[in-house]
């Protein structure tokens, strides 16, 4: 692997570059919180060859949203469920938009 390959992985939002300690530090929370949202199945860390948890930037963004909800008084379990539902809604909206783009006749005005 070249240095260029290593650096390009750091640009990948899905590359598991962060340890649980670093993830907690970046989120401004505890390692226990990061583990708890993993136990609630909001995020699933990859494991290093030594068995250590590793998180991606994408996972940290999801964790940050859960932390916002928890800081606002929502339980961890409820916050995780809300974030999962928000993510599913966003995906469904994206698919719906793509579907409508692909099925409209050329020149058809957008639906109101």
MOPAC internal coordinates of N, CA, C and O (Angstrom, degrees):
PM7 1SCF
backbone

  N    0.0000 0     0.00 0     0.00 0    0    0    0
  C    1.4435 1     0.00 0     0.00 0    1    0    0
  C    1.5232 1   108.39 1     0.00 0    2    1    0
  O    1.2310 1   120.59 1   -45.71 1    3    2    1
  N    1.3112 1   116.48 1   134.29 1    3    2    1
  C    1.4566 1   120.89 1  -179.46 1    5    3    2
  C    1.5232 1   110.02 1   -90.36 1    6    5    3
  O    1.2310 1   121.48 1   -11.35 1    7    6    5
  N    1.3265 1   114.76 1   168.65 1    7    6    5
  C    1.4627 1   119.43 1   177.12 1    9    7    6
  C    1.5184 1   110.33 1   -62.64 1   10    9    7
  O    1.2310 1   120.48 1   143.47 1   11   10    9
  N    1.3467 1   116.69 1   -36.53 1   11   10    9
  C    1.4639 1   119.69 1   178.48 1   13   11   10
  C    1.5216 1   111.04 1   -61.15 1   14   13   11
  O    1.2310 1   120.37 1   139.87 1   15   14   13
  N    1.3510 1   116.90 1   -40.13 1   15   14   13
  C    1.4669 1   120.54 1   177.78 1   17   15   14
  C    1.5262 1   110.82 1   -61.95 1   18   17   15
  O    1.2310 1   120.56 1   137.73 1   19   18   17
  N    1.3241 1   116.53 1   -42.27 1   19   18   17
  C    1.4632 1   120.98 1  -179.59 1   21   19   18
  C    1.5173 1   111.02 1   -63.84 1   22   21   19
  O    1.2310 1   120.26 1   136.12 1   23   22   21
  N    1.3274 1   117.10 1   -43.88 1   23   22   21
  C    1.4613 1   120.30 1  -179.37 1   25   23   22
  C    1.5251 1   111.76 1   -68.24 1   26   25   23
  O    1.2310 1   120.03 1   143.31 1   27   26   25
  N    1.3250 1   117.55 1   -36.69 1   27   26   25
  C    1.4604 1   119.70 1  -179.28 1   29   27   26
  C    1.5284 1   110.75 1   -66.29 1   30   29   27
  O    1.2310 1   119.98 1   148.84 1   31   30   29
  N    1.3157 1   117.64 1   -31.16 1   31   30   29
  C    1.4656 1   119.86 1   177.35 1   33   31   30
  C    1.5151 1   111.11 1   -64.32 1   34   33   31
  O    1.2310 1   120.26 1   148.81 1   35   34   33
  N    1.3272 1   117.10 1   -31.19 1   35   34   33
  C    1.4564 1   120.37 1   179.57 1   37   35   34
  C    1.5238 1   112.04 1   -68.75 1   38   37   35
  O    1.2310 1   120.19 1   159.58 1   39   38   37
  N    1.3169 1   117.25 1   -20.42 1   39   38   37
  C    1.4609 1   122.12 1   176.25 1   41   39   38
  C    1.5243 1   111.48 1   -82.35 1   42   41   39
  O    1.2310 1   120.05 1   165.70 1   43   42   41
  N    1.3111 1   117.50 1   -14.30 1   43   42   41
  C    1.4647 1   123.54 1  -176.92 1   45   43   42
  C    1.5260 1   109.44 1   -80.27 1   46   45   43
  O    1.2310 1   120.48 1   -62.54 1   47   46   45
  N    1.3491 1   116.69 1   117.46 1   47   46   45
  C    1.4740 1   121.17 1  -179.71 1   49   47   46
  C    1.5278 1   113.02 1   -62.30 1   50   49   47
  O    1.2310 1   120.32 1   158.56 1   51   50   49
  N    1.3348 1   116.99 1   -21.44 1   51   50   49
  C    1.4593 1   120.65 1  -177.49 1   53   51   50
  C    1.5260 1   113.44 1   -97.22 1   54   53   51
  O    1.2310 1   120.06 1   177.75 1   55   54   53
  N    1.3188 1   117.50 1    -2.25 1   55   54   53
  C    1.4673 1   120.35 1  -179.57 1   57   55   54
  C    1.5305 1   109.60 1   -74.67 1   58   57   55
  O    1.2310 1   119.69 1   -55.36 1   59   58   57
  N    1.3300 1   118.19 1   124.64 1   59   58   57
  C    1.4700 1   121.69 1  -177.00 1   61   59   58
  C    1.5304 1   112.05 1   -78.18 1   62   61   59
  O    1.2310 1   120.78 1   -96.95 1   63   62   61
  N    1.3040 1   116.12 1    83.05 1   63   62   61
  C    1.4584 1   121.56 1  -172.90 1   65   63   62
  C    1.5261 1   114.52 1   -96.34 1   66   65   63
  O    1.2310 1   119.72 1   167.32 1   67   66   65
  N    1.3244 1   118.14 1   -12.68 1   67   66   65
  C    1.4614 1   120.40 1  -169.34 1   69   67   66
  C    1.5203 1   112.99 1  -113.77 1   70   69   67
  O    1.2310 1   121.19 1   -47.21 1   71   70   69
  N    1.3149 1   115.34 1   132.79 1   71   70   69
  C    1.4645 1   121.48 1   175.48 1   73   71   70
  C    1.5228 1   109.04 1   -73.92 1   74   73   71
  O    1.2310 1   120.47 1   -12.25 1   75   74   73
  N    1.3120 1   116.71 1   167.75 1   75   74   73
  C    1.4636 1   120.32 1   179.09 1   77   75   74
  C    1.5269 1   110.16 1   -62.17 1   78   77   75
  O    1.2310 1   120.11 1   142.66 1   79   78   77
  N    1.3151 1   117.39 1   -37.34 1   79   78   77
  C    1.4645 1   120.43 1   178.83 1   81   79   78
  C    1.5153 1   112.02 1   -65.21 1   82   81   79
  O    1.2310 1   120.74 1   134.90 1   83   82   81
  N    1.3189 1   116.19 1   -45.10 1   83   82   81
  C    1.4658 1   120.73 1   179.31 1   85   83   82
  C    1.5282 1   110.13 1   -67.50 1   86   85   83
  O    1.2310 1   119.90 1   140.42 1   87   86   85
  N    1.3254 1   117.79 1   -39.58 1   87   86   85
  C    1.4641 1   121.59 1   177.96 1   89   87   86
  C    1.5266 1   109.87 1   -60.09 1   90   89   87
  O    1.2310 1   120.23 1   133.19 1   91   90   89
  N    1.3204 1   117.16 1   -46.81 1   91   90   89
  C    1.4638 1   121.25 1   179.85 1   93   91   90
  C    1.5304 1   110.21 1   -61.72 1   94   93   91
  O    1.2310 1   120.67 1   137.88 1   95   94   93
  N    1.3082 1   116.32 1   -42.12 1   95   94   93
  C    1.4654 1   120.61 1   179.31 1   97   95   94
  C    1.5305 1   110.79 1   -62.20 1   98   97   95
  O    1.2310 1   120.45 1   134.70 1   99   98   97
  N    1.3174 1   116.74 1   -45.30 1   99   98   97
  C    1.4602 1   121.01 1  -179.18 1  101   99   98
  C    1.5310 1   111.52 1   -65.03 1  102  101   99
  O    1.2310 1   120.51 1   146.55 1  103  102  101
  N    1.3274 1   116.63 1   -33.45 1  103  102  101
  C    1.4629 1   121.57 1   179.88 1  105  103  102
  C    1.5210 1   112.88 1   -84.40 1  106  105  103
  O    1.2310 1   120.63 1   168.84 1  107  106  105
  N    1.3312 1   116.40 1   -11.16 1  107  106  105
  C    1.4537 1   120.04 1  -177.72 1  109  107  106
  C    1.5103 1   112.39 1    69.48 1  110  109  107
  O    1.2310 1   120.77 1  -142.71 1  111  110  109
  N    1.3228 1   116.14 1    37.29 1  111  110  109
  C    1.4603 1   121.20 1  -176.92 1  113  111  110
  C    1.5270 1   109.19 1  -138.20 1  114  113  111
  O    1.2310 1   120.65 1    12.91 1  115  114  113
  N    1.3005 1   116.37 1  -167.09 1  115  114  113
  C    1.4622 1   120.78 1  -178.99 1  117  115  114
  C    1.5276 1   110.77 1   -99.45 1  118  117  115
  O    1.2310 1   121.36 1   -18.82 1  119  118  117
  N    1.3176 1   115.01 1   161.18 1  119  118  117
  C    1.4628 1   120.08 1   174.36 1  121  119  118
  C    1.5315 1   109.71 1   -62.95 1  122  121  119
  O    1.2310 1   120.31 1   146.98 1  123  122  121
  N    1.3119 1   117.01 1   -33.02 1  123  122  121
  C    1.4610 1   121.33 1   178.47 1  125  123  122
  C    1.5255 1   111.91 1   -61.17 1  126  125  123
  O    1.2310 1   120.52 1   141.44 1  127  126  125
  N    1.3357 1   116.61 1   -38.56 1  127  126  125
  C    1.4654 1   120.03 1   177.06 1  129  127  126
  C    1.5225 1   110.06 1   -63.98 1  130  129  127
  O    1.2310 1   120.40 1   134.58 1  131  130  129
  N    1.3186 1   116.83 1   -45.42 1  131  130  129
  C    1.4691 1   120.73 1  -179.41 1  133  131  130
  C    1.5246 1   109.54 1   -61.29 1  134  133  131
  O    1.2310 1   120.27 1   137.25 1  135  134  133
  N    1.3101 1   117.08 1   -42.75 1  135  134  133
  C    1.4700 1   120.13 1   177.64 1  137  135  134
  C    1.5310 1   111.25 1   -65.36 1  138  137  135
  O    1.2310 1   120.42 1   140.74 1  139  138  137
  N    1.3323 1   116.80 1   -39.26 1  139  138  137
  C    1.4694 1   120.99 1  -178.36 1  141  139  138
  C    1.5234 1   111.62 1   -63.33 1  142  141  139
  O    1.2310 1   119.82 1   139.65 1  143  142  141
  N    1.3215 1   117.95 1   -40.35 1  143  142  141
  C    1.4651 1   118.23 1   178.94 1  145  143  142
  C    1.5215 1   110.53 1   -72.57 1  146  145  143
  O    1.2310 1   120.47 1   157.35 1  147  146  145
  N    1.3110 1   116.71 1   -22.65 1  147  146  145
  C    1.4658 1   119.92 1   171.44 1  149  147  146
  C    1.5209 1   110.98 1   -70.79 1  150  149  147
  O    1.2310 1   120.67 1   137.86 1  151  150  149
  N    1.3315 1   116.32 1   -42.14 1  151  150  149
  C    1.4675 1   120.79 1   178.27 1  153  151  150
  C    1.5300 1   111.00 1   -65.50 1  154  153  151
  O    1.2310 1   120.49 1   149.55 1  155  154  153
  N    1.3351 1   116.67 1   -30.45 1  155  154  153
  C    1.4679 1   121.31 1   177.74 1  157  155  154
  C    1.5361 1   110.27 1   -81.56 1  158  157  155
  O    1.2310 1   120.34 1  -178.07 1  159  158  157
  N    1.3052 1   116.95 1     1.93 1  159  158  157
  C    1.4712 1   125.05 1   176.71 1  161  159  158
  C    1.5231 1   113.98 1    65.64 1  162  161  159
  O    1.2310 1   120.99 1  -152.30 1  163  162  161
  N    1.3292 1   115.70 1    27.70 1  163  162  161
  C    1.4593 1   117.92 1   173.70 1  165  163  162
  C    1.5247 1   109.68 1   -75.06 1  166  165  163
  O    1.2310 1   121.07 1   135.02 1  167  166  165
  N    1.3091 1   115.55 1   -44.98 1  167  166  165
  C    1.4646 1   121.03 1   176.02 1  169  167  166
  C    1.5213 1   108.27 1  -131.30 1  170  169  167
  O    1.2310 1   121.00 1   -33.26 1  171  170  169
  N    1.3050 1   115.69 1   146.74 1  171  170  169
  C    1.4592 1   120.88 1   178.29 1  173  171  170
  C    1.5222 1   107.78 1  -120.53 1  174  173  171
  O    1.2310 1   120.53 1   -70.65 1  175  174  173
  N    1.3218 1   116.59 1   109.35 1  175  174  173
  C    1.4579 1   118.03 1  -178.05 1  177  175  174
  C    1.5263 1   111.32 1   -70.23 1  178  177  175
  O    1.2310 1   121.58 1   -30.34 1  179  178  177
  N    1.3054 1   114.58 1   149.66 1  179  178  177
  C    1.4560 1   118.96 1   169.23 1  181  179  178
  C    1.5122 1   106.73 1   -81.74 1  182  181  179
  O    1.2310 1   120.55 1   -16.21 1  183  182  181
  N    1.2953 1   116.56 1   163.79 1  183  182  181
  C    1.4633 1   120.49 1  -178.89 1  185  183  182
  C    1.5263 1   109.99 1  -114.52 1  186  185  183
  O    1.2310 1   121.36 1   -41.96 1  187  186  185
  N    1.3124 1   115.00 1   138.04 1  187  186  185
  C    1.4578 1   120.19 1   175.10 1  189  187  186
  C    1.5260 1   107.92 1   -72.25 1  190  189  187
  O    1.2310 1   119.71 1   -12.33 1  191  190  189
  N    1.3339 1   118.16 1   167.67 1  191  190  189
  C    1.4715 1   119.57 1   176.81 1  193  191  190
  C    1.5332 1   112.77 1   -55.07 1  194  193  191
  O    1.2310 1   120.31 1   152.78 1  195  194  193
  N    1.3353 1   117.01 1   -27.22 1  195  194  193
  C    1.4575 1   121.17 1   178.14 1  197  195  194
  C    1.5163 1   113.69 1   -86.77 1  198  197  195
  O    1.2310 1   120.01 1  -178.76 1  199  198  197
  N    1.3432 1   117.59 1     1.24 1  199  198  197
  C    1.4532 1   121.77 1   177.49 1  201  199  198
  C    1.5168 1   115.26 1    90.99 1  202  201  199
  O    1.2310 1   119.92 1  -174.15 1  203  202  201
  N    1.3333 1   117.76 1     5.85 1  203  202  201
  C    1.4630 1   121.10 1  -179.23 1  205  203  202
  C    1.5251 1   111.10 1   -81.38 1  206  205  203
  O    1.2310 1   121.14 1   -35.05 1  207  206  205
  N    1.3293 1   115.43 1   144.95 1  207  206  205
  C    1.4679 1   120.79 1   178.91 1  209  207  206
  C    1.5264 1   109.62 1   -68.71 1  210  209  207
  O    1.2310 1   121.03 1   -39.77 1  211  210  209
  N    1.3386 1   115.64 1   140.23 1  211  210  209
  C    1.4658 1   122.31 1   176.29 1  213  211  210
  C    1.5235 1   108.62 1  -134.36 1  214  213  211
  O    1.2310 1   120.84 1   -44.37 1  215  214  213
  N    1.3304 1   116.01 1   135.63 1  215  214  213
  C    1.4550 1   122.36 1  -176.24 1  217  215  214
  C    1.5262 1   110.84 1  -120.81 1  218  217  215
  O    1.2310 1   121.19 1   -30.88 1  219  218  217
  N    1.3182 1   115.33 1   149.12 1  219  218  217
  C    1.4591 1   121.60 1   177.93 1  221  219  218
  C    1.5328 1   110.09 1   -96.26 1  222  221  219
  O    1.2310 1   120.85 1   -11.86 1  223  222  221
  N    1.3276 1   115.98 1   168.14 1  223  222  221
  C    1.4622 1   120.02 1   176.14 1  225  223  222
  C    1.5304 1   110.54 1   -63.27 1  226  225  223
  O    1.2310 1   120.35 1   142.05 1  227  226  225
  N    1.3246 1   116.94 1   -37.95 1  227  226  225
  C    1.4600 1   120.49 1   177.40 1  229  227  226
  C    1.5302 1   110.15 1   -59.33 1  230  229  227
  O    1.2310 1   120.14 1   134.22 1  231  230  229
  N    1.3204 1   117.33 1   -45.78 1  231  230  229
  C    1.4617 1   120.95 1   179.02 1  233  231  230
  C    1.5281 1   111.18 1   -63.78 1  234  233  231
  O    1.2310 1   120.46 1   143.91 1  235  234  233
  N    1.3160 1   116.72 1   -36.09 1  235  234  233
  C    1.4634 1   119.28 1   179.49 1  237  235  234
  C    1.5294 1   111.49 1   -67.99 1  238  237  235
  O    1.2310 1   120.13 1   146.00 1  239  238  237
  N    1.3248 1   117.36 1   -34.00 1  239  238  237
  C    1.4660 1   119.44 1   175.84 1  241  239  238
  C    1.5308 1   110.38 1   -64.96 1  242  241  239
  O    1.2310 1   120.36 1   139.09 1  243  242  241
  N    1.3069 1   116.93 1   -40.91 1  243  242  241
  C    1.4694 1   121.12 1   177.24 1  245  243  242
  C    1.5283 1   109.78 1   -63.91 1  246  245  243
  O    1.2310 1   120.84 1   135.53 1  247  246  245
  N    1.3187 1   116.01 1   -44.47 1  247  246  245
  C    1.4692 1   120.70 1   179.40 1  249  247  246
  C    1.5270 1   111.03 1   -62.44 1  250  249  247
  O    1.2310 1   120.35 1   142.77 1  251  250  249
  N    1.3270 1   116.93 1   -37.23 1  251  250  249
  C    1.4678 1   120.84 1   179.35 1  253  251  250
  C    1.5321 1   110.63 1   -63.82 1  254  253  251
  O    1.2310 1   120.36 1   140.86 1  255  254  253
  N    1.3295 1   116.91 1   -39.14 1  255  254  253
  C    1.4661 1   120.38 1   177.71 1  257  255  254
  C    1.5320 1   110.20 1   -64.28 1  258  257  255
  O    1.2310 1   120.43 1   137.45 1  259  258  257
  N    1.3220 1   116.78 1   -42.55 1  259  258  257
  C    1.4663 1   120.62 1   177.89 1  261  259  258
  C    1.5225 1   110.13 1   -62.41 1  262  261  259
  O    1.2310 1   120.80 1   139.81 1  263  262  261
  N    1.3203 1   116.08 1   -40.19 1  263  262  261
  C    1.4669 1   119.49 1  -179.94 1  265  263  262
  C    1.5237 1   110.51 1   -63.55 1  266  265  263
  O    1.2310 1   119.86 1   140.10 1  267  266  265
  N    1.3385 1   117.88 1   -39.90 1  267  266  265
  C    1.4689 1   120.79 1   177.15 1  269  267  266
  C    1.5282 1   110.67 1   -56.46 1  270  269  267
  O    1.2310 1   121.10 1   134.95 1  271  270  269
  N    1.3200 1   115.50 1   -45.05 1  271  270  269
  C    1.4642 1   120.18 1  -179.31 1  273  271  270
  C    1.5248 1   111.41 1   -65.83 1  274  273  271
  O    1.2310 1   120.63 1   136.38 1  275  274  273
  N    1.3293 1   116.40 1   -43.62 1  275  274  273
  C    1.4726 1   120.87 1   179.80 1  277  275  274
  C    1.5278 1   109.60 1   -64.22 1  278  277  275
  O    1.2310 1   120.40 1   138.34 1  279  278  277
  N    1.3318 1   116.85 1   -41.66 1  279  278  277
  C    1.4669 1   119.87 1   178.01 1  281  279  278
  C    1.5257 1   111.25 1   -62.30 1  282  281  279
  O    1.2310 1   120.31 1   153.83 1  283  282  281
  N    1.3276 1   117.01 1   -26.17 1  283  282  281
  C    1.4584 1   121.62 1   177.95 1  285  283  282
  C    1.5206 1   113.67 1   -85.36 1  286  285  283
  O    1.2310 1   120.11 1  -177.93 1  287  286  285
  N    1.3281 1   117.40 1     2.07 1  287  286  285
  C    1.4550 1   120.78 1   175.42 1  289  287  286
  C    1.5204 1   115.63 1   106.98 1  290  289  287
  O    1.2310 1   119.82 1  -178.79 1  291  290  289
  N    1.3302 1   117.94 1     1.21 1  291  290  289
  C    1.4626 1   121.60 1   179.05 1  293  291  290
  C    1.5256 1   109.18 1   -81.78 1  294  293  291
  O    1.2310 1   120.15 1   -38.51 1  295  294  293
  N    1.3219 1   117.32 1   141.49 1  295  294  293
  C    1.4653 1   119.79 1   177.42 1  297  295  294
  C    1.5281 1   109.77 1   -65.96 1  298  297  295
  O    1.2310 1   120.48 1   -22.63 1  299  298  297
  N    1.3232 1   116.69 1   157.37 1  299  298  297
  C    1.4679 1   120.45 1  -179.88 1  301  299  298
  C    1.5244 1   110.54 1   -58.89 1  302  301  299
  O    1.2310 1   120.31 1   135.34 1  303  302  301
  N    1.3211 1   117.00 1   -44.66 1  303  302  301
  C    1.4652 1   120.37 1  -178.01 1  305  303  302
  C    1.5239 1   110.97 1   -61.72 1  306  305  303
  O    1.2310 1   120.21 1   134.81 1  307  306  305
  N    1.3395 1   117.20 1   -45.19 1  307  306  305
  C    1.4596 1   121.13 1   179.83 1  309  307  306
  C    1.5264 1   110.75 1   -67.31 1  310  309  307
  O    1.2310 1   120.27 1   139.43 1  311  310  309
  N    1.3354 1   117.10 1   -40.57 1  311  310  309
  C    1.4563 1   120.83 1   178.80 1  313  311  310
  C    1.5265 1   110.52 1   -60.79 1  314  313  311
  O    1.2310 1   120.33 1   137.38 1  315  314  313
  N    1.3165 1   116.97 1   -42.62 1  315  314  313
  C    1.4651 1   120.90 1   179.22 1  317  315  314
  C    1.5176 1   110.66 1   -63.42 1  318  317  315
  O    1.2310 1   120.70 1   138.02 1  319  318  317
  N    1.3174 1   116.26 1   -41.98 1  319  318  317
  C    1.4734 1   119.89 1   179.32 1  321  319  318
  C    1.5292 1   110.93 1   -64.69 1  322  321  319
  O    1.2310 1   120.51 1   138.07 1  323  322  321
  N    1.3257 1   116.63 1   -41.93 1  323  322  321
  C    1.4685 1   121.09 1   178.39 1  325  323  322
  C    1.5228 1   110.23 1   -60.77 1  326  325  323
  O    1.2310 1   120.16 1   133.42 1  327  326  325
  N    1.3221 1   117.31 1   -46.58 1  327  326  325
  C    1.4647 1   120.86 1  -178.62 1  329  327  326
  C    1.5253 1   110.61 1   -63.75 1  330  329  327
  O    1.2310 1   120.26 1   139.47 1  331  330  329
  N    1.3246 1   117.11 1   -40.53 1  331  330  329
  C    1.4711 1   120.62 1   177.67 1  333  331  330
  C    1.5281 1   109.96 1   -61.93 1  334  333  331
  O    1.2310 1   120.25 1   134.83 1  335  334  333
  N    1.3297 1   117.13 1   -45.17 1  335  334  333
  C    1.4644 1   120.69 1   179.69 1  337  335  334
  C    1.5266 1   111.71 1   -65.45 1  338  337  335
  O    1.2310 1   120.17 1   140.74 1  339  338  337
  N    1.3208 1   117.28 1   -39.26 1  339  338  337
  C    1.4659 1   120.38 1   176.39 1  341  339  338
  C    1.5247 1   110.80 1   -61.07 1  342  341  339
  O    1.2310 1   120.94 1   137.09 1  343  342  341
  N    1.3184 1   115.82 1   -42.91 1  343  342  341
  C    1.4668 1   120.84 1   179.78 1  345  343  342
  C    1.5323 1   110.60 1   -64.66 1  346  345  343
  O    1.2310 1   120.23 1   137.70 1  347  346  345
  N    1.3270 1   117.16 1   -42.30 1  347  346  345
  C    1.4635 1   121.00 1   178.59 1  349  347  346
  C    1.5311 1   110.96 1   -64.39 1  350  349  347
  O    1.2310 1   120.41 1   139.47 1  351  350  349
  N    1.3250 1   116.81 1   -40.53 1  351  350  349
  C    1.4641 1   120.71 1   178.36 1  353  351  350
  C    1.5212 1   110.73 1   -63.65 1  354  353  351
  O    1.2310 1   120.48 1   135.22 1  355  354  353
  N    1.3150 1   116.69 1   -44.78 1  355  354  353
  C    1.4665 1   120.79 1   178.80 1  357  355  354
  C    1.5315 1   111.03 1   -59.78 1  358  357  355
  O    1.2310 1   120.42 1   136.86 1  359  358  357
  N    1.3196 1   116.81 1   -43.14 1  359  358  357
  C    1.4648 1   121.34 1   178.36 1  361  359  358
  C    1.5226 1   111.21 1   -64.66 1  362  361  359
  O    1.2310 1   120.19 1   136.95 1  363  362  361
  N    1.3245 1   117.25 1   -43.05 1  363  362  361
  C    1.4669 1   121.08 1   178.89 1  365  363  362
  C    1.5241 1   110.62 1   -63.18 1  366  365  363
  O    1.2310 1   120.22 1   139.57 1  367  366  365
  N    1.3224 1   117.19 1   -40.43 1  367  366  365
  C    1.4584 1   120.60 1   178.23 1  369  367  366
  C    1.5227 1   111.02 1   -64.99 1  370  369  367
  O    1.2310 1   120.45 1   140.13 1  371  370  369
  N    1.3280 1   116.75 1   -39.87 1  371  370  369
  C    1.4643 1   120.70 1   178.14 1  373  371  370
  C    1.5284 1   110.75 1   -62.89 1  374  373  371
  O    1.2310 1   120.78 1   134.68 1  375  374  373
  N    1.3135 1   116.12 1   -45.32 1  375  374  373
  C    1.4704 1   121.02 1   179.57 1  377  375  374
  C    1.5284 1   110.06 1   -63.76 1  378  377  375
  O    1.2310 1   120.38 1   137.11 1  379  378  377
  N    1.3232 1   116.88 1   -42.89 1  379  378  377
  C    1.4554 1   121.64 1   179.57 1  381  379  378
  C    1.5352 1   110.63 1   -61.44 1  382  381  379
  O    1.2310 1   120.64 1   136.65 1  383  382  381
  N    1.3067 1   116.38 1   -43.35 1  383  382  381
  C    1.4666 1   120.70 1   178.75 1  385  383  382
  C    1.5224 1   110.49 1   -62.38 1  386  385  383
  O    1.2310 1   120.45 1   134.93 1  387  386  385
  N    1.3319 1   116.75 1   -45.07 1  387  386  385
  C    1.4705 1   120.31 1   178.25 1  389  387  386
  C    1.5187 1   111.11 1   -62.41 1  390  389  387
  O    1.2310 1   120.45 1   139.51 1  391  390  389
  N    1.3120 1   116.75 1   -40.49 1  391  390  389
  C    1.4589 1   121.02 1  -179.77 1  393  391  390
  C    1.5304 1   110.78 1   -63.07 1  394  393  391
  O    1.2310 1   120.69 1   134.97 1  395  394  393
  N    1.3196 1   116.28 1   -45.03 1  395  394  393
  C    1.4579 1   120.11 1  -179.04 1  397  395  394
  C    1.5240 1   111.73 1   -67.55 1  398  397  395
  O    1.2310 1   119.85 1   146.52 1  399  398  397
  N    1.2997 1   117.88 1   -33.48 1  399  398  397
  C    1.4694 1   120.54 1   175.99 1  401  399  398
  C    1.5188 1   110.88 1   -65.37 1  402  401  399
  O    1.2310 1   120.95 1   142.97 1  403  402  401
  N    1.3228 1   115.78 1   -37.03 1  403  402  401
  C    1.4608 1   120.75 1  -176.17 1  405  403  402
  C    1.5206 1   114.28 1   -81.18 1  406  405  403
  O    1.2310 1   119.52 1   162.51 1  407  406  405
  N    1.3296 1   118.51 1   -17.49 1  407  406  405
  C    1.4742 1   119.96 1  -174.27 1  409  407  406
  C    1.5190 1   113.27 1  -109.11 1  410  409  407
  O    1.2310 1   119.33 1   170.83 1  411  410  409
  N    1.3168 1   118.89 1    -9.17 1  411  410  409
  C    1.4630 1   120.37 1  -179.60 1  413  411  410
  C    1.5268 1   109.94 1   -76.76 1  414  413  411
  O    1.2310 1   121.10 1   -37.83 1  415  414  413
  N    1.2988 1   115.51 1   142.17 1  415  414  413
  C    1.4531 1   120.63 1   174.27 1  417  415  414
  C    1.5182 1   108.55 1   -71.11 1  418  417  415
  O    1.2310 1   120.01 1   -35.39 1  419  418  417
  N    1.3356 1   117.58 1   144.61 1  419  418  417
  C    1.4629 1   119.82 1   178.38 1  421  419  418
  C    1.5244 1   110.25 1   -56.46 1  422  421  419
  O    1.2310 1   121.04 1   -43.08 1  423  422  421
  N    1.3348 1   115.62 1   136.92 1  423  422  421
  C    1.4424 1   120.72 1   178.61 1  425  423  422
  C    1.5143 1   114.85 1    84.41 1  426  425  423
  O    1.2310 1   120.15 1   177.36 1  427  426  425
  N    1.3449 1   117.32 1    -2.64 1  427  426  425
  C    1.4572 1   121.22 1   179.48 1  429  427  426
  C    1.5281 1   107.80 1   -75.26 1  430  429  427
  O    1.2310 1   120.22 1   -52.69 1  431  430  429
  N    1.3462 1   117.19 1   127.31 1  431  430  429
  C    1.4728 1   118.42 1   179.65 1  433  431  430
  C    1.5191 1   110.18 1   -68.06 1  434  433  431
  O    1.2310 1   120.40 1   -27.90 1  435  434  433
  N    1.3338 1   116.85 1   152.10 1  435  434  433
  C    1.4727 1   120.00 1   178.64 1  437  435  434
  C    1.5200 1   111.02 1   -63.77 1  438  437  435
  O    1.2310 1   121.11 1   -31.67 1  439  438  437
  N    1.3183 1   115.47 1   148.33 1  439  438  437
  C    1.4671 1   121.47 1   177.73 1  441  439  438
  C    1.5121 1   109.24 1   -69.33 1  442  441  439
  O    1.2310 1   120.48 1   -33.56 1  443  442  441
  N    1.3078 1   116.69 1   146.44 1  443  442  441
  C    1.4636 1   121.33 1   179.40 1  445  443  442
  C    1.5001 1   110.03 1  -107.34 1  446  445  443
  O    1.2310 1   120.10 1   180.00 1  447  446  445

